[in-house]
Amino acid sequence: MRRFLILFLAACTACAAWAAPRITPDGEILCGPLRLRLAWFDGEWHMTGQERGTVFPAPGYPLEQPELFELEGTLRLFHDAGELRLTERVELLPGALKYRAALRGKPGMPCRSAALILELPVAEFGGKTLKADGRPVTLDAVSPAAAYPELRAERIAIPLPEGELVISGKLTGYLQDERNYGGNFYSLRLLGTPEPGAETAFSWELRFDGIETGVTLRPADKAEIFPVDISRAANMAWRDETAGDGKGGWTDQGENDVRDLTPGRQVFFDVPFELLDPGRNGGKSCMVFSGPDREYLLKSARIDGIGRRGERLYFLHALSWAPEDVRTVATVEVAYTDGTAERLEVKSNRDVCNWWSRVRADNALIAWRGRNPQSETTLYLSGFALDPARTVESLKLTPAGNAVWMVAGISIGGEVPALRPQIRRKITAGKEFRPFEQQFEVEKDSALDFSFLNHVPAGKFGRVVAAGDHFEFAERPGEPVRFYGVNLCWSAHELTHAQSDLLAVRLARLGFNSVRIHHYDMMLTERAQNRLEFDAERLDRLDYLIARLKEAGIYVTIDLYTTRIPAREDVPDIEIRSLHDFRAALPLVPSVRENFKAFARKLLTHRNPYTGNEYRREPAIFSICVVNENLLPAPWKEHPQLPALYRRAFADWCAGKGIAVPAAFDDSPEFRRFLLDLQQQTYDRLSGFLRDELGVRALLSDNNNGESMSQTPERATLDYTDFHGYWEHPVFIEKPWSLPHYYTQESAVRREAAVPRLGMACRILGKPYMITETDYCFPNHRRGEGGLLLGAYAGFQNWSGIYRFAYSHFNTAMFEPAACTMFDSVRDPVNLFADRIGALMFRRFDVQPARRSVPFLFTSDDFPGYAVYPADYTRAGLLTGIGSLDASRGQTFAGLEGPAVVTAPAGKAAGVKTVVAADDKLLAGLAAAGAITLPRNGVYRSDTGEITLDSASGTLRVVTPRTEGFVLPAGQAGKGELLELAAPDTFTSCVLTSAGMEPLAESGKLLLFQLTDVMNSGITFRDSENTVLEDYGTLPLLLRRGRIGAALRRGAEKAVKVRALDMAGRRTAELPVSEKAGRWHFTLDNSITEEAVLCYEIERIF
């Protein structure tokens, strides 16, 4: 093993000035302003540094003695990139410091670099000149953009205030100015020496010479801190058995809890907490305070007998149902023994954050990380200043009611030094990303022209009808049809006629056969001060757009209410201030209902001059959502008039049932039942108006947001089920819909295809199912996986419609290049091409539907509040067909005679062989009944054998006669029947598919997609893990470079040609191809041309 030796030589006077070295429990070495630590860069250049929160010492470590520090443990990499074994030994000798360290990972673990980083603060080193083997390298004090040469030397000298620091040995490394990424230092990165053997391993050996004789190694100073006893105030346990039953643990959400939290003394960032064992405290371990949907929890808590002084009061805590902005979520009244008191405010997104996210805020450090069956989980550490001269007698904790506040522990004592500011990351063109120009239009008859999938015009075969579990055309009975579309929002409907002509043709060539007209209603009325008068120009543009879409074979689905705020004159008995007010008032305020009807009548009876049809008679408008996202636990409490109306209506409902009004009012199961009845009643009224008074024949739906089991009864009465589901929807940290945003940067595959999986159970079996809003949101670096995930699992579950949210919110962005934003795919080539994959797979029925279905039976007696479906039931959707039935209405479907059904709570089902309870043995019960094959080690294989998801490795494999597709993290290879892929050098979604309707084995033209990542120039994140977005950046767009070796099994063809395509489908370059051992070999390289390459055309010459 080649090792290098680093000698730190410094004069004694310099050592005295800079003090003795200190070492943290995580192994960082601090000496004056210098900081020395290890860092690992994974296959996508994500850095994990040696610091608090990433280093997890083994039992008994670190070993700390005056002259020796030893550490063994684990370095947990960000973004689920794995774990490394970390060893470190620091030995103090007379006048010297010896340092040895190693990082070792599994064989083949992706690694761009492993480095020992020495941080040189700009304040001390700006303008100073380093010498590498005598060659001067001056650190630019002014410009962070200065370039520095690669360092290959045997001696590097760094000037100190007195003397110099000399690093000697066989050195390889480089300098980087961290001011470009929000830091205030230069980093000298010395690369580790690769160790031989199967492991991915690097090692370092250093010697610091010139350390002042007689000093001792000393740990970083630790404050004296004492845990506070909260045992008497605790009201919940760490673990919850039954969701929504008002008792048990955590937030009363069943398995969505923190059962993996270890009781006992736990230390986070040098702050000790005593985490209670519920088995020794009457089943209670933590304090959980009342808030939205959990009004029955603690209203306040008082903790007496503290008797301690301290500079800080520390909380280990988190929020659920958290506000999206910064606001007070709780107060803490601190009473001192001298009779004085002070009041502390706990603010969301400053002091504490949502437990399902991992946002580091100003006073909220990510202290504990866990995982339950539904999500990764987080507890935060916060510190609040106290008067250290006074003794704390008691604390009173009071929630504000706008969030559920979970307190796991409290401590009091000295101040813990704040962590250093996070290193911001700005992405620019360079070795990782390259700039390119976006293209909008698709060349006619090119390999990327998918308009052949559409018949023209839309409505050619009559109206769309629901036929059992699918859609079909009235004049083509027995032939299922599916829709793959996009949302057009706000001014995206407001197009010139020429723009509509262009857009309709473009969307058809992109593979879409449907558009959801969304967020349009306010646009029609706002110029008339929201009176029921449509803007003539905007209505004309909407008419023309719909006509052109129809001509291109594109069907329309539309909402009758999204964002429109009616004028006070039109609803005189209540003020509607927001869309939330309208939706909450609609069930109980007659004038609001009449306003809804008046708008619907005016729109649906309007005759489109360009089609000649009224909207209600237009076969191309095939479906209507009555009210968008109208789940009734809406914020009706926030309106000054609505609470009284709801109380009165609830009292009438109770009287009709012959029951007393519960004292808890809206905190009772009865009230939740009342809301569901009210929701059903409202839909019946409005749908009855549309059907009976207006004669609307389009399919109707409603209740399209939420994953609650209790939504089943109403959804069972709809013509089709509609659902909304997002992967990486932005979390707004300070202000709704404003930067900064939080993203996990996780792959949905590693979360067991959370989208679309979490929506699978919401389907009503025996009815069509559409997801009219879904997105894998920018700037998630892995969002290219979405097309394959949707195309595979929506087909497997036999859904009927998929709609990206959104194609665009703005008209200009559809015709002029613009930087990517959180939703709009027109700006984002990754999502645009992911939809090419999804559209082909889904519309061609490439994936076989599941061979059987396991229903979830819901009866009127099985009322689970607003609890979501058990995670294990949704996981069954990766193995076989799932969906819900409302047994209270006698609902049935063709697959009910299958091997098993699931009920919650455990119950019986007439005529069913096996009934499986929705508990922690659910999957085992289904396997015992022969309904599924149990997943093993995170590997889920569909009962058709076509889809294999490995959540542990983060890979997805889909192999069908027309398509073979793979989601591959860096370092993971893939193999299908025809296509074999070497391990890519970055996260890649790679899909081979027929360019037409033929199977792969018979097709003369194939498409091979290679999706990595696209970012904006200068996009800036608050942290090195890219989880907190601060600035979207600008044009030009940047494509993440990617290479991947591919081999195609040879068939009857004599030769193949592989050509790179631009975004328009034009051929731009031909790749070299060789033949060996019955396979055609070539290398995909998305930087082979100046244009962005996201797809290749493979021509097979027979």
Sequence and secondary structure as in RCSB ss.txt:
>XXXX:A:sequence
MRRFLILFLAACTACAAWAAPRITPDGEILCGPLRLRLAWFDGEWHMTGQERGTVFPAPGYPLEQPELFELEGTL
RLFHDAGELRLTERVELLPGALKYRAALRGKPGMPCRSAALILELPVAEFGGKTLKADGRPVTLDAVSPAAAYPE
LRAERIAIPLPEGELVISGKLTGYLQDERNYGGNFYSLRLLGTPEPGAETAFSWELRFDGIETGVTLRPADKAEI
FPVDISRAANMAWRDETAGDGKGGWTDQGENDVRDLTPGRQVFFDVPFELLDPGRNGGKSCMVFSGPDREYLLKS
ARIDGIGRRGERLYFLHALSWAPEDVRTVATVEVAYTDGTAERLEVKSNRDVCNWWSRVRADNALIAWRGRNPQS
ETTLYLSGFALDPARTVESLKLTPAGNAVWMVAGISIGGEVPALRPQIRRKITAGKEFRPFEQQFEVEKDSALDF
SFLNHVPAGKFGRVVAAGDHFEFAERPGEPVRFYGVNLCWSAHELTHAQSDLLAVRLARLGFNSVRIHHYDMMLT
ERAQNRLEFDAERLDRLDYLIARLKEAGIYVTIDLYTTRIPAREDVPDIEIRSLHDFRAALPLVPSVRENFKAFA
RKLLTHRNPYTGNEYRREPAIFSICVVNENLLPAPWKEHPQLPALYRRAFADWCAGKGIAVPAAFDDSPEFRRFL
LDLQQQTYDRLSGFLRDELGVRALLSDNNNGESMSQTPERATLDYTDFHGYWEHPVFIEKPWSLPHYYTQESAVR
REAAVPRLGMACRILGKPYMITETDYCFPNHRRGEGGLLLGAYAGFQNWSGIYRFAYSHFNTAMFEPAACTMFDS
VRDPVNLFADRIGALMFRRFDVQPARRSVPFLFTSDDFPGYAVYPADYTRAGLLTGIGSLDASRGQTFAGLEGPA
VVTAPAGKAAGVKTVVAADDKLLAGLAAAGAITLPRNGVYRSDTGEITLDSASGTLRVVTPRTEGFVLPAGQAGK
GELLELAAPDTFTSCVLTSAGMEPLAESGKLLLFQLTDVMNSGITFRDSENTVLEDYGTLPLLLRRGRIGAALRR
GAEKAVKVRALDMAGRRTAELPVSEKAGRWHFTLDNSITEEAVLCYEIERIF
>XXXX:A:secstr
    EEEEE  HHHHHHH   EE TT  EEETTEEEEEEEE TT  EEESSTTTEEE TT  EEETTEEEEEEEE
E GGG  EEEEEEEEEEETTEEEEEEEEEE TT   SEEEEEEEEEHHHHTT EEEETTEEEE  SS TT     
EEEEEEEEE SSSEEEEEEEEEEEEEEGGGGT SEEEEEEE EE SSSSEEEEEEEEEE   TT   EE     E
EEE  TTT  BBS  SSTTSS SBTTS TTSS TT   EEEEETTEEEEE  GGGTTT  BEEB BTTBTTSBS 
EEE    B  SEEEEEEEEES  SS  EEEEEEEEETTS EEEEEEEBTTTB BTTS   BTTBEEEEEEE SS 
EEEEEEEEEE  TTS EEEEEEEE SSSEEEEEEEEEES          EEE SSSSEEEE       TTSTT  
GGG  SSTTTT  EEEETTEEEETTSTT EE EEEEEEEGGGG   HHHHHHHHHHHHHHT  EEEEES HHHHH
GGGTTSS   HHHHHHHHHHHHHHHHTT EEEEES SS    TTTSTTS   SHHHHHHHTTT HHHHHHHHHHH
HHHHT B TTTSSBGGG TTEEEEESSTT  SSSSGGGSSSHHHHHHHHHHHHHHHHT    TTGGGSHHHHHHH
HHHHHHHHHHHHHIIIIIT   SEEE   S  BGGGHHHHTTSSSEEEEEEES  EESSSTTSS EE     TTT
TTSHHHHHHHTTSBTTS EEEEEEEE TT TTGGGHHHHHHHHHHHTT  EEEEEEEES SGGGTS     SS G
GG HHHHHHHHHHHHHHHTT S   S EEEEEE TT   TT B  HHHHHHTTTSEEEEEEGGGT   GGGGSS 
EEESSS   TT S EEESSTTHHHHHHHTTS    BTTEEE TTSSEEEETTTTEEEEE SSEEEEEE TT  EE
 SSEEE   SS EEEEEEESSSS TTT SEEEEEEE  EEEETEEESSTTS EEEE  EEEEEEE  EEEEEEE 
 S SEEEEEEE TTS EEEEE  EEETTEEEEEEETTSSSS   EEEEEEE 
